Amino acid sequence: MPVLRSELNAYLNQLLQVGQFKDYCPNGLQVEGGPTIERLVTGVTASQRLIEEAIAHNAQAILVHHGYFWKGEDPCLTGIKKSRIATLLEHDISLFAYHLPLDAHERFGNNVQLAHSLGWTIAGKLGDTLALHGSVEGTETGGSLRRKLSDTLGFDVLHIGDEMDDIETIAWCTGAAQGYLEQAIDAGVDAFVSGEISEPTVHLARESGVHYFAAGHHATERGGVMALGDHLAMQFDLEVQFIDLPIPV
């Protein structure tokens, strides 16, 4: 059964509580397409390739974690930005994007979904950040956790730390959250997992003894949009297709 675009937009905005977030981009309907939706394509980032996949699947809407109109970027519709938006408008495809609300959601959030996929127990938030902390499943070492992350996420995870060290407590935040490592160190956890890594991260991890795992920005942020898409398929009897377009970071 088709759903009205306006109904889906209102439902998502309420479900993900977008009004509670001061974000780097607008959350919700970013590009308006046709008034009704039967087929929805989901993905991590609204790249040109994902738009082309949506067209190939005859989708009327796309739902992503990384959309458009980021703070600080050139607002002019030229070049790549013009091409992406022109393609959406030409094919009357709506674009829905949810950034921080999809990281933080207690059911569909990227951080919660990462924990579920790896069997981690969630104890709570890491201070006042979006990161979570808890404990790993069973007995892990630095080496075994790296392998488990790599196998689960299909990504060659980078590990800073001794492979033989035992790991019991852990904190994590998907995407580009390496800046939360200091809070993880202060919390006294054995390890911290995020999507990306920077040069200072290596020194902080080595000098603190807290293991650091860079598990891929895209790879760690597939879970939220996949879980949300599955929910929408059931809620509205929509045809939903997740399109995975992996990247090397």
DRENPA-119872 format. One line per 5 residues: number of its first residue (from 1); for each residue x, y, z of N, C-alpha, C, O. Coordinates in pm, whole numbers. Layout:
# residues N
NUM = X:Y:Z:X:Y:Z:X:Y:Z:X:Y:Z ~ ...
END
This chain:
# residues 249
1 = 84:-120:0:0:0:0:88:125:0:180:136:81 ~ 60:220:-90:138:345:-90:115:423:39:7:415:99 ~ 216:499:81:204:588:195:227:731:145:308:753:55 ~ 156:824:201:177:963:164:316:1008:210:359:975:321 ~ 383:1082:126:514:1136:163:504:1217:291:590:1205:378
6 = 401:1298:304:384:1381:423:363:1297:548:411:1333:655 ~ 293:1184:535:269:1096:649:399:1029:693:427:1019:813 ~ 477:984:596:605:920:629:700:1020:693:769:987:789 ~ 702:1141:642:789:1245:698:751:1275:842:838:1284:929 ~ 622:1291:868:577:1322:1004:609:1206:1099:649:1228:1213
11 = 589:1084:1052:615:967:1136:763:958:1173:797:937:1289 ~ 850:974:1075:993:965:1100:1042:1076:1192:1123:1052:1282 ~ 993:1197:1169:1036:1308:1254:997:1287:1400:1073:1322:1491 ~ 879:1230:1421:836:1203:1558:911:1085:1617:956:1090:1732 ~ 926:978:1539:993:859:1588:1137:888:1628:1184:839:1731
16 = 1207:966:1547:1348:994:1571:1371:1122:1652:1485:1158:1679 ~ 1262:1189:1690:1269:1305:1780:1369:1410:1730:1459:1452:1802 ~ 1352:1449:1605:1451:1537:1542:1460:1673:1610:1565:1738:1603 ~ 1353:1717:1675:1355:1847:1740:1448:1856:1859:1476:1965:1907 ~ 1496:1743:1908:1583:1742:2025:1731:1760:1989:1816:1765:2078
21 = 1763:1769:1860:1902:1770:1817:1940:1900:1749:1867:1951:1664 ~ 2057:1953:1786:2122:2061:1713:2227:1994:1624:2332:1952:1672 ~ 2196:1985:1497:2276:1903:1408:2353:1990:1308:2339:2112:1305 ~ 2436:1922:1227:2516:1988:1125:2445:1996:991:2500:2046:894 ~ 2322:1946:987:2245:1944:863:2097:1934:900:2065:1898:1013
26 = 2008:1966:807:1865:1948:834:1828:1800:838:1874:1723:754 ~ 1747:1760:933:1699:1623:942:1555:1615:894:1473:1701:924 ~ 1526:1510:820:1391:1491:768:1391:1493:617:1486:1446:553 ~ 1286:1548:560:1271:1554:414:1362:1665:361:1338:1783:386 ~ 1466:1628:287:1560:1726:233:1529:1764:89:1551:1878:48
31 = 1479:1670:13:1439:1696:-126:1300:1635:-146:1280:1517:-118 ~ 1207:1715:-193:1068:1670:-207:1044:1608:-343:1068:1670:-447 ~ 996:1483:-340:959:1414:-463:808:1403:-475:735:1493:-435 ~ 762:1291:-532:620:1271:-552:542:1257:-423:601:1233:-317 ~ 409:1270:-429:326:1273:-308:307:1137:-241:272:1132:-123
36 = 329:1026:-313:309:893:-255:433:807:-274:511:827:-368 ~ 449:711:-184:568:626:-184:525:480:-171:451:445:-79 ~ 571:397:-262:549:252:-255:678:177:-231:681:77:-159 ~ 787:225:-292:918:160:-281:1019:259:-226:1030:372:-274 ~ 1091:215:-125:1189:298:-56:1325:230:-63:1339:112:-30
41 = 1426:304:-105:1564:256:-103:1635:321:15:1622:441:37 ~ 1709:241:91:1787:294:203:1935:274:175:1975:183:102 ~ 2017:360:236:2161:352:221:2228:442:323:2161:519:392 ~ 2358:435:331:2431:516:429:2443:660:381:2421:753:459 ~ 2479:680:255:2510:814:204:2439:838:70:2432:749:-14
46 = 2388:958:53:2312:992:-68:2406:1030:-182:2403:1142:-232 ~ 2489:936:-223:2579:956:-335:2502:946:-466:2388:901:-469 ~ 2567:989:-574:2505:977:-706:2475:831:-739:2372:800:-799 ~ 2565:743:-699:2544:601:-728:2420:547:-656:2346:467:-713 ~ 2399:590:-532:2279:544:-461:2153:595:-528:2053:524:-536
51 = 2157:718:-576:2041:773:-649:2013:690:-774:1897:659:-804 ~ 2118:653:-846:2101:572:-966:2043:434:-931:1962:379:-1006 ~ 2085:379:-818:2029:251:-772:1880:266:-741:1801:177:-771 ~ 1843:377:-680:1702:401:-649:1620:410:-777:1508:358:-783 ~ 1673:475:-877:1604:483:-1006:1587:344:-1065:1480:309:-1116
56 = 1694:264:-1059:1689:128:-1113:1587:41:-1041:1529:-50:-1101 ~ 1563:69:-912:1466:-6:-833:1326:57:-838:1236:13:-767 ~ 1309:160:-922:1179:229:-935:1129:279:-799:1009:271:-770 ~ 1220:330:-717:1184:380:-585:1133:524:-595:1177:602:-679 ~ 1040:556:-508:989:693:-501:1058:775:-392:1038:896:-382
61 = 1140:708:-309:1207:779:-200:1336:708:-160:1351:587:-180 ~ 1427:785:-105:1554:735:-51:1564:780:94:1530:894:127 ~ 1610:690:179:1632:722:321:1779:694:352:1828:583:330 ~ 1850:796:404:1993:781:431:2029:840:567:1950:910:631 ~ 2151:809:609:2210:870:728:2283:999:692:2274:1098:765
66 = 2355:999:581:2429:1116:535:2359:1176:414:2364:1122:304 ~ 2293:1288:436:2225:1356:326:2302:1477:278:2424:1469:258 ~ 2232:1589:259:2290:1709:200:2278:1830:294:2226:1822:405 ~ 2329:1943:244:2314:2075:307:2383:2085:444:2323:2127:543 ~ 2510:2045:447:2588:2048:570:2632:2190:603:2659:2270:513
71 = 2640:2220:731:2685:2352:775:2827:2379:725:2913:2292:731 ~ 2849:2501:677:2981:2540:633:3011:2511:488:3113:2557:436 ~ 2924:2433:421:2952:2404:280:2895:2514:191:2806:2588:232 ~ 2947:2523:70:2899:2621:-27:2752:2591:-58:2721:2479:-99 ~ 2662:2687:-39:2519:2660:-61:2478:2658:-209:2365:2622:-241
76 = 2568:2697:-298:2531:2705:-440:2510:2566:-500:2585:2473:-471 ~ 2408:2554:-583:2377:2426:-649:2455:2417:-779:2403:2441:-887 ~ 2582:2380:-766:2669:2365:-881:2743:2232:-872:2748:2169:-767 ~ 2801:2191:-986:2886:2073:-987:2815:1947:-940:2704:1917:-984 ~ 2881:1873:-852:2829:1745:-803:2697:1762:-731:2605:1683:-750
81 = 2686:1867:-647:2561:1889:-574:2445:1914:-671:2336:1860:-652 ~ 2469:1993:-773:2365:2019:-874:2323:1891:-943:2205:1868:-966 ~ 2422:1806:-978:2392:1681:-1049:2307:1588:-963:2210:1530:-1012 ~ 2342:1574:-837:2266:1486:-748:2122:1532:-732:2028:1454:-748 ~ 2106:1661:-702:1970:1712:-676:1889:1716:-805:1768:1690:-802
86 = 1953:1749:-916:1881:1749:-1045:1829:1610:-1078:1719:1595:-1130 ~ 1909:1508:-1047:1866:1370:-1075:1745:1333:-989:1650:1272:-1039 ~ 1749:1370:-861:1634:1343:-774:1508:1412:-826:1402:1351:-833 ~ 1521:1539:-862:1405:1615:-908:1353:1562:-1042:1233:1556:-1064 ~ 1445:1526:-1130:1404:1475:-1261:1319:1349:-1248:1225:1328:-1324
91 = 1353:1265:-1150:1282:1138:-1132:1179:1144:-1019:1121:1042:-982 ~ 1156:1264:-964:1052:1285:-862:1075:1196:-740:980:1141:-684 ~ 1201:1184:-698:1237:1099:-584:1260:1186:-461:1335:1284:-466 ~ 1197:1151:-351:1217:1222:-225:1343:1171:-156:1378:1054:-166 ~ 1410:1262:-85:1527:1225:-7:1502:1258:140:1480:1374:176
96 = 1505:1155:223:1496:1171:368:1634:1142:427:1699:1044:389 ~ 1679:1226:521:1810:1207:582:1802:1234:732:1742:1332:777 ~ 1864:1145:809:1865:1159:955:2007:1132:1005:2057:1020:995 ~ 2070:1234:1057:2210:1225:1099:2219:1190:1248:2213:1072:1283 ~ 2235:1288:1336:2247:1259:1478:2127:1184:1535:2146:1098:1621
101 = 2004:1213:1492:1892:1135:1545:1904:985:1518:1856:903:1597 ~ 1968:949:1407:1984:807:1375:2107:747:1443:2117:625:1456 ~ 2199:831:1486:2310:781:1568:2261:747:1708:2302:647:1768 ~ 2173:831:1760:2141:828:1903:2018:746:1941:1999:717:2059 ~ 1934:708:1845:1807:646:1880:1827:518:1961:1915:437:1931
106 = 1745:501:2064:1764:389:2158:1724:254:2099:1756:150:2157 ~ 1655:254:1987:1616:128:1923:1682:111:1786:1736:5:1755 ~ 1676:216:1703:1726:205:1566:1861:273:1547:1914:274:1436 ~ 1917:329:1652:2040:405:1640:2159:321:1595:2166:201:1620 ~ 2252:387:1527:2373:319:1482:2451:258:1597:2503:147:1586
111 = 2460:329:1708:2538:279:1822:2472:157:1886:2540:61:1922 ~ 2341:160:1899:2269:45:1954:2279:-74:1860:2300:-187:1904 ~ 2263:-49:1731:2268:-158:1634:2407:-221:1626:2419:-342:1606 ~ 2512:-141:1641:2647:-197:1642:2664:-290:1761:2721:-399:1748 ~ 2615:-249:1877:2623:-334:1996:2547:-465:1976:2596:-571:2014
116 = 2429:-457:1918:2348:-578:1896:2419:-675:1801:2415:-796:1822 ~ 2483:-622:1698:2547:-709:1600:2666:-783:1657:2706:-888:1606 ~ 2725:-727:1764:2845:-786:1823:2820:-851:1958:2912:-906:2019 ~ 2697:-845:2006:2663:-908:2133:2710:-833:2255:2724:-892:2361 ~ 2736:-703:2242:2782:-625:2356:2665:-587:2447:2554:-563:2401
121 = 2693:-582:2576:2595:-537:2674:2608:-386:2692:2718:-335:2714 ~ 2498:-316:2684:2498:-170:2697:2473:-131:2842:2371:-168:2900 ~ 2567:-56:2900:2552:-8:3038:2496:133:3043:2429:170:3139 ~ 2523:213:2940:2474:351:2938:2555:436:2843:2633:385:2763 ~ 2535:568:2853:2608:662:2768:2746:689:2826:2769:676:2947
126 = 2837:725:2739:2971:765:2779:2968:915:2807:2985:996:2716 ~ 2946:950:2933:2934:1090:2971:2819:1157:2901:2709:1103:2894 ~ 2844:1277:2848:2738:1352:2779:2753:1344:2627:2705:1431:2555 ~ 2818:1239:2580:2839:1219:2437:2731:1127:2379:2644:1079:2451 ~ 2738:1105:2248:2650:1008:2182:2701:865:2200:2629:769:2172
131 = 2826:851:2246:2887:719:2261:2821:639:2372:2761:695:2464 ~ 2831:507:2361:2780:416:2462:2897:338:2522:3005:332:2464 ~ 2874:279:2639:2976:193:2698:2909:70:2757:2789:71:2785 ~ 2987:-35:2776:2933:-159:2830:3040:-264:2835:3156:-236:2866 ~ 3002:-387:2805:3096:-499:2811:3083:-587:2689:2976:-594:2627
136 = 3193:-654:2654:3193:-742:2539:3127:-875:2575:3105:-905:2692 ~ 3097:-953:2473:3037:-1085:2494:3148:-1187:2518:3240:-1200:2437 ~ 3140:-1257:2629:3237:-1362:2658:3375:-1306:2686:3388:-1198:2744 ~ 3477:-1379:2645:3616:-1340:2666:3677:-1295:2534:3671:-1367:2435 ~ 3735:-1177:2534:3798:-1123:2414:3941:-1079:2444:3973:-1042:2557
141 = 4024:-1085:2343:4155:-1022:2345:4155:-913:2238:4061:-903:2160 ~ 4260:-834:2235:4269:-734:2130:4261:-797:1992:4193:-745:1904 ~ 4330:-908:1974:4330:-975:1844:4196:-1037:1808:4151:-1026:1694 ~ 4132:-1102:1905:4005:-1168:1875:3895:-1066:1848:3808:-1090:1765 ~ 3899:-953:1919:3798:-850:1895:3817:-786:1758:3719:-756:1689
146 = 3941:-765:1718:3965:-712:1583:3909:-807:1478:3845:-762:1382 ~ 3933:-936:1494:3882:-1032:1397:3730:-1037:1397:3668:-1047:1291 ~ 3670:-1030:1514:3524:-1034:1522:3463:-911:1456:3364:-922:1383 ~ 3521:-796:1482:3472:-673:1418:3487:-683:1266:3394:-649:1193 ~ 3601:-728:1220:3626:-739:1076:3528:-834:1010:3475:-805:903
151 = 3504:-949:1074:3413:-1048:1017:3269:-999:1017:3196:-1018:920 ~ 3229:-935:1126:3091:-889:1139:3060:-775:1043:2953:-771:983 ~ 3155:-683:1028:3132:-563:949:3181:-575:805:3151:-489:722 ~ 3256:-680:774:3311:-693:641:3409:-583:607:3411:-530:496 ~ 3492:-549:706:3584:-436:691:3716:-474:757:3717:-540:860
156 = 3827:-432:696:3959:-460:751:3988:-362:864:4040:-253:841 ~ 3954:-401:985:3960:-312:1102:4105:-287:1143:4186:-379:1149 ~ 4134:-161:1172:4266:-122:1222:4263:-123:1375:4174:-63:1435 ~ 4360:-190:1436:4365:-203:1582:4493:-142:1635:4602:-175:1588 ~ 4480:-53:1732:4595:3:1803:4596:-58:1943:4510:-27:2025
161 = 4694:-143:1970:4702:-209:2100:4763:-347:2086:4789:-394:1976 ~ 4786:-411:2199:4847:-545:2201:4739:-650:2174:4635:-651:2240 ~ 4764:-737:2078:4665:-838:2041:4637:-937:2153:4531:-1000:2154 ~ 4730:-953:2247:4714:-1052:2352:4645:-998:2477:4610:-1076:2566 ~ 4625:-867:2487:4560:-808:2604:4415:-855:2615:4347:-870:2513
166 = 4368:-878:2736:4228:-910:2760:4143:-783:2751:4185:-676:2794 ~ 4024:-798:2694:3929:-686:2683:3795:-731:2740:3737:-830:2696 ~ 3747:-657:2838:3618:-684:2900:3523:-566:2884:3407:-584:2845 ~ 3569:-446:2915:3484:-327:2907:3515:-249:2781:3630:-248:2735 ~ 3414:-185:2726:3430:-122:2595:3337:-2:2584:3230:2:2645
171 = 3380:97:2505:3295:210:2467:3300:222:2316:3396:177:2253 ~ 3198:281:2257:3193:288:2111:3104:401:2063:3009:441:2130 ~ 3138:451:1945:3054:548:1877:3084:539:1728:3200:554:1688 ~ 2985:515:1648:3003:492:1506:3046:620:1434:3035:730:1488 ~ 3095:603:1311:3130:718:1229:3263:779:1264:3359:709:1297
176 = 3269:912:1257:3393:986:1284:3391:1036:1428:3373:1156:1452 ~ 3410:945:1523:3400:981:1665:3528:952:1741:3526:926:1861 ~ 3641:956:1669:3767:931:1737:3797:1034:1845:3877:1009:1935 ~ 3733:1150:1836:3751:1254:1937:3698:1217:2073:3730:1283:2172 ~ 3616:1111:2081:3563:1067:2211:3660:974:2285:3629:928:2395
181 = 3775:947:2226:3868:855:2292:3909:906:2430:3924:826:2522 ~ 3926:1035:2447:3966:1088:2577:3861:1060:2683:3895:1028:2797 ~ 3732:1071:2647:3627:1037:2743:3630:889:2777:3604:850:2891 ~ 3662:806:2678:3672:662:2704:3789:632:2797:3778:547:2885 ~ 3900:702:2778:4015:686:2868:3977:725:3010:4008:654:3105
186 = 3910:839:3023:3867:885:3156:3770:788:3222:3767:776:3344 ~ 3690:719:3140:3592:624:3195:3657:493:3237:3595:413:3307 ~ 3782:471:3197:3854:352:3241:3818:224:3167:3838:115:3221 ~ 3764:235:3045:3731:114:2970:3857:54:2909:3960:120:2900 ~ 3847:-71:2869:3962:-139:2807:3981:-102:2661:4093:-107:2610
191 = 3871:-65:2593:3879:-44:2448:3775:57:2403:3672:77:2467 ~ 3805:120:2290:3710:213:2227:3704:182:2078:3807:161:2013 ~ 3583:178:2024:3559:148:1883:3489:266:1817:3392:319:1871 ~ 3539:307:1702:3471:407:1620:3493:373:1474:3548:268:1440 ~ 3451:463:1387:3464:435:1245:3597:477:1187:3653:408:1102
196 = 3648:591:1233:3767:649:1173:3879:663:1276:3859:637:1395 ~ 3995:706:1229:4111:727:1315:4189:846:1262:4188:873:1142 ~ 4256:917:1351:4343:1027:1312:4478:1010:1380:4493:926:1468 ~ 4575:1090:1340:4710:1076:1393:4716:1089:1545:4782:1006:1609 ~ 4651:1187:1607:4656:1196:1753:4593:1076:1824:4632:1042:1936
201 = 4498:1012:1758:4431:896:1818:4531:786:1850:4523:723:1955 ~ 4625:764:1761:4724:657:1779:4805:681:1905:4826:589:1984 ~ 4851:803:1925:4934:835:2042:4853:824:2171:4903:772:2271 ~ 4730:874:2170:4646:865:2289:4621:720:2328:4628:685:2446 ~ 4592:636:2229:4565:495:2258:4690:427:2314:4682:356:2413
206 = 4803:449:2250:4926:385:2296:4967:431:2436:5007:350:2519 ~ 4957:559:2460:5004:612:2588:4907:584:2703:4948:577:2818 ~ 4780:568:2671:4681:539:2776:4664:391:2802:4621:351:2911 ~ 4697:308:2703:4674:165:2714:4534:123:2676:4500:4:2685 ~ 4451:218:2633:4315:184:2588:4321:143:2441:4369:218:2357
211 = 4273:25:2412:4274:-25:2275:4182:60:2188:4075:102:2231 ~ 4226:84:2064:4144:160:1971:4122:77:1845:4215:18:1790 ~ 3997:74:1801:3960:-1:1681:3892:95:1583:3786:151:1614 ~ 3952:114:1466:3890:193:1359:3821:95:1265:3886:26:1187 ~ 3688:90:1273:3612:-15:1207:3536:32:1084:3448:-39:1034
216 = 3567:150:1034:3505:198:911:3386:288:934:3292:250:1004 ~ 3389:408:876:3277:501:893:3150:440:832:3047:430:898 ~ 3160:402:707:3044:340:640:3005:208:707:2887:183:732 ~ 3104:125:737:3076:-8:791:3004:-2:925:2916:-84:952 ~ 3041:93:1010:2978:102:1143:2842:171:1138:2768:168:1236
221 = 2809:235:1024:2684:311:1019:2582:254:922:2492:325:877 ~ 2595:127:889:2492:61:809:2373:18:895:2259:16:848 ~ 2401:-16:1021:2299:-80:1104:2175:2:1128:2064:-50:1124 ~ 2193:131:1153:2078:215:1186:1978:226:1074:1858:204:1094 ~ 2025:260:955:1933:279:843:1873:146:800:1759:143:752
226 = 1946:35:816:1890:-96:784:1776:-131:880:1670:-176:838 ~ 1800:-110:1009:1696:-140:1109:1574:-52:1091:1461:-98:1103 ~ 1598:75:1062:1486:168:1042:1408:130:918:1285:135:918 ~ 1477:93:812:1408:51:690:1322:-72:711:1210:-79:661 ~ 1374:-169:787:1296:-289:818:1169:-253:895:1062:-309:872
231 = 1184:-159:987:1068:-115:1066:963:-48:977:844:-76:990 ~ 1007:38:887:913:107:798:842:10:705:726:30:672 ~ 912:-93:662:850:-194:576:732:-260:647:629:-285:585 ~ 748:-287:776:641:-349:854:532:-248:888:413:-278:880 ~ 573:-128:927:479:-26:973:384:19:862:265:41:886
236 = 437:34:740:359:91:631:338:-6:514:281:33:411 ~ 382:-130:530:372:-227:421:440:-175:294:389:-189:183 ~ 558:-115:315:637:-62:205:732:-168:153:770:-260:225 ~ 770:-156:28:879:-236:-28:1008:-158:-3:1029:-51:-60 ~ 1095:-212:81:1218:-143:122:1339:-226:80:1344:-346:106
241 = 1436:-161:16:1558:-228:-28:1679:-150:22:1697:-33:-12 ~ 1763:-216:104:1889:-155:146:1993:-179:38:2013:-292:-7 ~ 2061:-72:-3:2167:-80:-104:2300:-52:-34:2324:59:14 ~ 2385:-153:-28:2514:-139:37:2619:-100:-67:2644:-174:-162 ~ 2680:16:-48:2783:65:-137:2909:92:-54:2939:207:-24
246 = 2983:-13:-18:3096:1:74:3206:92:19:3228:100:-101 ~ 3272:161:110:3388:243:77:3503:202:168:3480:136:269 ~ 3628:238:135:3743:187:212:3773:261:341:3876:236:403 ~ 3684:351:384:3707:421:512:3579:419:594:3577:472:705
END
